[in-house]
Amino acid sequence: MGPSRFEMGDVDRAPLVTARIPPPYPYLARRRGLEGAVTIRFLVDLKGKVNHLEVVNAKPSGIFEDAVLKTVSRWRFKPGMKEGEPVETWVETTIRFKLER
C-alpha cells in the first residue's frame, strides 16, 4: 500500500510553494481580449512534485487549460505535514487570466 493521501483540511500544514511560475497568457486569448479562470486539482507527493493534475473547471472552456496544465506540472512544493510527517496532499486552486488594461 502506498502513502496516505490527505485533503488540504486534513493536514497540519498545507504544502508550501517553493517554485511557481505563472502560466503564459495564450496568444489567441490575448489577441481576442479573452479573460478567464481555470480551477485545477493535483496531488503534491512526498518529494513536493505535482501529480494527478486535472482540470476541475475552466471558463471559458478550451482556452486556458493547456497553458495551466503544462505550467503547473512544473511547480514544486514542500510536502504537506501530518503529525510531524510529510504526506501526500490534494490541492485545489484557481488560476485567473486577466488582461492588463
N, C-alpha and C positions, 0 to 999 in steps of 0.2 A: 504494500500500500504506500502511496506517495504521501508527501507532506499535506497537512490540513490546509484548507483554503478558507479564508475568512472574508466577510464583508467589511466595509470600512467601519461600520458602527460596532463591530465585534472585536476590534483590536485596541490595544492600549495606546499605541502610537501608529498613526497612519503612515504609509510610505512617504518619504521626503524626497522631493525632486533634487537631483544632483546635476542633471543636464537636460535642458528642454529648449529646443529651438522651435519657433513658431512655423506653422506650415506656410508655404508660399501662397500668395493670392493667385488663383488660377487666372491665366491671361484673358481667356474669353469672358470670364465673370467680371473682371475689372473693366474690360472694354465695353461690356453691356451695362455696366453700372449696377451689377447684382451684389446684394449683400445676403448673408445667411448665417446659419449655425449648424454644427454637427455635434451630436452627443454620441460619445463613444464609451465603451466599456472594455476593460482589459485587466489581465492578471499581472501583478508585479510579483516576480518569482523571488526566491531566496537570494539571488545574486543581484537583484534590482533591475532585471531586464523585463521588458514588456512582452507578454504572450497573450494568445487567445483574443486578439483585438477584433472587436466587432462594432459596427455602426448600430446604435440604438435608434437614432432619429436624425434626419437631415432635412433642412428646409433652406432653399428649395432642393428637392431630390435630384441626384445625378450631377451636381455641380462641384461640390467641395469635398466629397468623400475621399476620392483618390489622394488628394494632397494631404488630407488628415491622416489617412492610413499609412502612407509612405513615411511621413514625418514622425508620428507618434511612436511607431515601431522602433525608432532610434532614441527615444527618451530613456533616461536612466534614473534610478531611484535608490535610496537606502530602503531596504525592505521594511514592511510594517512589523511591529513588535507586539507580542502577546506573552505576558508573564515572563518578560525578560529575554524571550527567544525570538529570532526572526521567523516570520511566517509569510506564506503566500497570501496576497491580499487583492481582492477585486476592487478596482477603482472605476468610477464613472465620472466623466467630466464633459463639459460643453465648450467647444471652441467656436468663437464668433468671428465672422469675417465682416469688417466694416470698412468702407472706403473713407479715406481722408477727404474732407470737404474744404 
